[in-house]
Amino acid sequence: MSSIGLIVPIVIIAIFLMSGVRIIKEFERGVVLRLGSYSGVKGPGMVFIIPMIDKMFTVDLRVVARDVPPQDVITKDNVSVKVNAVVYFRVVNPRKAVVEIENFRYGTSQLSQTMLRSVLGQHELDELLSQRDRLNAKLQTDLDRDTDPWGIKISKVEVKHVDLPVEMQRAMAKQAEAEREKRAKIIHAAGEFEASAQLARAADTIGVNPVTLQLRYLQTLTEIATEKNSTIIFPVPVDLLKAFMVGR
């Protein structure tokens, strides 16, 4: 009986001790609170905590990608748009992530939504569409600053989609069409100017040496003759025959 009475306490103690064994993965850390007070960070690997005295919170250190739901944003030029984004963040200080905020994932998500409306609302629509990289960097900097007390590092912020009102889409389409027509007219005018300049230079050359006009006339006749095998009646300039009449 004495041996049985000795084994029972040993088994109880063994079970008690085994209940304090925890396995922490390589990408995790365990934040231990002893009697409610911060005791330390443990892991990775097998760790031991005192049952009923210690309480451990496991924190994942991997990068988390969190979608920011579409937010109604009024830009600086009073255009209402819907904007959504994605935020990449990770825990760099497990103690702060457990002690300083109740739920760091939820808190980061809510702050991202607020920051998205606040930052983008300070810029005009053209900036929102054409300077997205700069706005992404601004969002990352501001979010990283505000989440630093929670032990969170914002790795990246990307604005995914900007949903414009139908009226604004039509107005932008008309603007783009007008811009294309403007460029086409400018190119056409430049071509006309270049052509007129070339004609002016050709006229100056012909004025200095009239023989060039005769050569051009003969070249044109040759081109016409090679196109179709038909009879062509054309006037012969008197100036062209002067060269043959001089000797007579």
C-alpha positions in Angstrom: 0.0 0.0 0.0 2.9 2.3 0.8 4.3 1.9 -2.7 0.9 2.6 -4.3 0.5 5.6 -2.1 3.9 6.9 -3.3 3.3 6.3 -7.0 0.0 8.3 -7.0 1.6 11.5 -5.9 4.5 11.0 -8.4 2.0 10.5 -11.3 0.1 13.6 -10.3 3.2 15.6 -10.1 4.4 14.2 -13.5 1.0 15.1 -15.1 1.2 18.5 -13.5 4.7 19.2 -14.9 3.8 17.8 -18.3 0.9 20.2 -18.6 3.4 23.0 -18.5 5.3 21.8 -21.6 4.7 23.8 -24.7 6.1 23.5 -28.3 6.8 26.8 -30.0 7.3 26.7 -33.8 10.2 28.4 -35.5 8.1 31.3 -36.7 6.4 31.8 -33.3 7.2 33.3 -29.9 5.5 32.7 -26.6 4.9 35.7 -24.4 4.6 34.6 -20.8 2.7 36.4 -18.1 3.4 35.1 -14.5 0.6 36.0 -12.1 -0.5 38.6 -14.6 2.8 40.3 -14.9 5.1 40.1 -17.9 7.7 37.4 -17.4 9.5 37.1 -20.8 9.4 35.8 -24.3 10.2 32.1 -25.0 10.8 30.0 -28.1 11.3 28.5 -30.5 11.4 24.9 -29.5 10.1 23.1 -26.4 9.6 25.5 -23.4 8.2 25.0 -19.9 5.8 27.2 -18.0 4.5 26.8 -14.5 0.9 25.5 -14.7 -1.8 27.7 -13.1 0.8 30.4 -12.5 2.1 31.2 -15.9 -0.1 32.0 -19.0 1.5 32.0 -22.4 0.3 33.9 -25.5 1.7 32.6 -28.8 2.5 35.2 -31.4 3.1 34.5 -35.1 6.0 36.4 -36.5 5.3 35.8 -40.2 4.2 38.6 -42.6 0.4 38.9 -42.6 -1.5 40.2 -45.7 -4.7 41.9 -44.7 -7.3 43.3 -47.2 -8.6 46.8 -46.4 -12.3 46.8 -47.5 -13.5 49.4 -50.0 -13.6 52.8 -48.3 -15.6 55.9 -49.3 -13.0 58.6 -49.9 -13.8 62.3 -50.8 -10.7 63.7 -52.5 -9.4 67.2 -52.2 -11.3 68.3 -55.3 -14.6 66.9 -53.9 -14.8 63.7 -55.9 -16.3 60.7 -54.1 -14.5 57.4 -54.9 -14.3 53.9 -53.4 -10.8 52.7 -52.7 -9.5 49.4 -51.4 -6.0 48.3 -50.5 -3.9 45.5 -49.0 -1.5 45.9 -46.0 1.5 43.7 -45.3 2.7 43.7 -41.7 4.4 41.5 -39.1 5.2 41.4 -35.4 8.7 42.6 -34.5 8.1 42.9 -30.7 6.0 40.1 -29.3 5.8 41.7 -25.9 4.2 44.9 -27.2 1.9 43.0 -29.5 0.4 41.2 -26.4 0.7 43.8 -23.7 0.1 47.1 -25.5 -3.0 46.2 -27.6 -5.9 43.7 -27.1 -5.9 42.4 -30.7 -3.1 43.6 -32.9 -4.6 42.2 -36.1 -7.9 43.8 -35.6 -6.3 47.1 -34.5 -4.0 47.2 -37.5 -7.0 46.5 -39.8 -9.1 49.3 -38.3 -6.2 51.8 -38.4 -5.5 50.9 -42.0 -9.1 51.8 -43.0 -9.0 55.1 -41.1 -5.6 56.0 -42.5 -6.7 55.2 -46.1 -9.5 57.6 -45.9 -7.4 60.3 -44.2 -4.4 60.2 -46.4 -6.1 59.9 -49.8 -8.6 62.5 -48.8 -5.8 65.1 -48.7 -5.0 64.6 -52.4 -6.8 65.4 -55.7 -8.2 62.7 -58.0 -5.4 63.1 -60.6 -2.8 62.5 -57.9 -4.7 59.4 -56.7 -4.7 58.0 -60.2 -1.2 59.0 -61.4 0.9 59.1 -58.3 -0.1 55.8 -56.6 3.5 54.8 -55.7 4.0 58.0 -53.7 0.7 57.6 -51.9 1.5 54.0 -51.1 4.8 55.1 -49.6 2.9 57.8 -47.6 0.4 55.3 -46.3 3.2 52.9 -45.3 5.1 55.6 -43.4 2.1 56.8 -41.5 0.8 53.3 -40.6 4.3 52.2 -39.5 4.6 55.2 -37.2 1.2 54.6 -35.6 1.6 50.8 -35.2 5.2 51.0 -33.8 4.0 51.2 -30.2 2.2 47.9 -30.8 5.4 46.2 -31.9 4.1 46.0 -35.5 6.2 46.7 -38.6 4.3 47.7 -41.8 6.1 46.1 -44.7 4.1 47.4 -47.6 0.8 49.1 -48.5 -0.7 48.8 -51.9 -3.8 50.6 -53.2 -5.5 48.0 -55.3 -8.5 49.6 -57.0 -10.0 53.0 -57.3 -13.7 52.9 -58.2 -14.9 56.1 -59.9 -18.5 57.2 -60.3 -20.1 56.6 -63.7 -20.3 60.3 -64.4 -16.7 60.8 -63.7 -15.7 57.9 -65.9 -17.6 59.5 -68.8 -16.1 62.9 -68.2 -12.6 61.3 -68.1 -13.3 59.4 -71.3 -14.4 62.6 -73.1 -11.3 64.4 -71.8 -9.0 61.6 -73.1 -10.7 61.7 -76.5 -10.3 65.5 -76.7 -6.6 65.1 -75.7 -6.1 62.5 -78.5 -7.8 64.8 -81.0 -5.6 67.7 -79.9 -2.4 65.7 -80.3 -3.6 64.5 -83.8 -4.2 68.1 -84.9 -0.9 69.2 -83.6 0.9 66.4 -85.5 -1.1 67.2 -88.6 -0.2 70.9 -88.4 3.4 70.1 -87.8 3.3 67.9 -91.0 1.7 70.7 -93.0 4.3 73.2 -91.8 7.2 70.8 -92.7 5.6 70.2 -96.1 5.2 73.9 -96.8 8.8 74.5 -95.7 10.0 71.8 -98.1 7.9 73.3 -101.0 9.3 76.8 -100.2 12.9 75.4 -100.4 12.0 73.6 -103.7 10.6 76.8 -105.1 13.8 78.7 -104.2 15.9 76.0 -105.9 13.8 76.1 -109.1 13.9 79.9 -109.1 17.7 79.8 -109.1 18.0 77.1 -111.7 15.0 76.7 -114.0 16.4 73.6 -115.6 15.4 71.7 -112.5 11.8 72.4 -113.3 12.3 70.9 -116.8 13.9 67.8 -115.3 11.1 67.3 -112.9 8.6 67.7 -115.7 10.4 65.0 -117.8 10.5 62.7 -114.7 6.8 63.1 -114.2 6.1 62.1 -117.8 8.3 59.0 -117.4 6.4 57.9 -114.3 3.1 58.4 -116.1 4.2 56.4 -119.1 5.3 53.4 -117.0 2.0 53.1 -115.1 -0.4 52.4 -118.1 0.2 51.6 -121.7 -2.1 54.3 -123.2 -1.8 57.4 -125.2 -1.3 60.5 -123.2 -1.8 64.0 -124.6 0.1 66.7 -122.8 1.2 70.3 -123.5 4.9 70.9 -123.9 6.2 74.0 -122.3 7.8 76.5 -124.7 10.7 76.9 -122.3 11.5 73.2 -122.7 12.0 73.6 -126.5 14.2 76.7 -126.3 17.2 74.5 -125.8 16.6 72.9 -129.2 15.7 76.1 -131.0 18.7 78.1 -130.1 20.9 76.5 -132.7 18.6 77.2 -135.6 
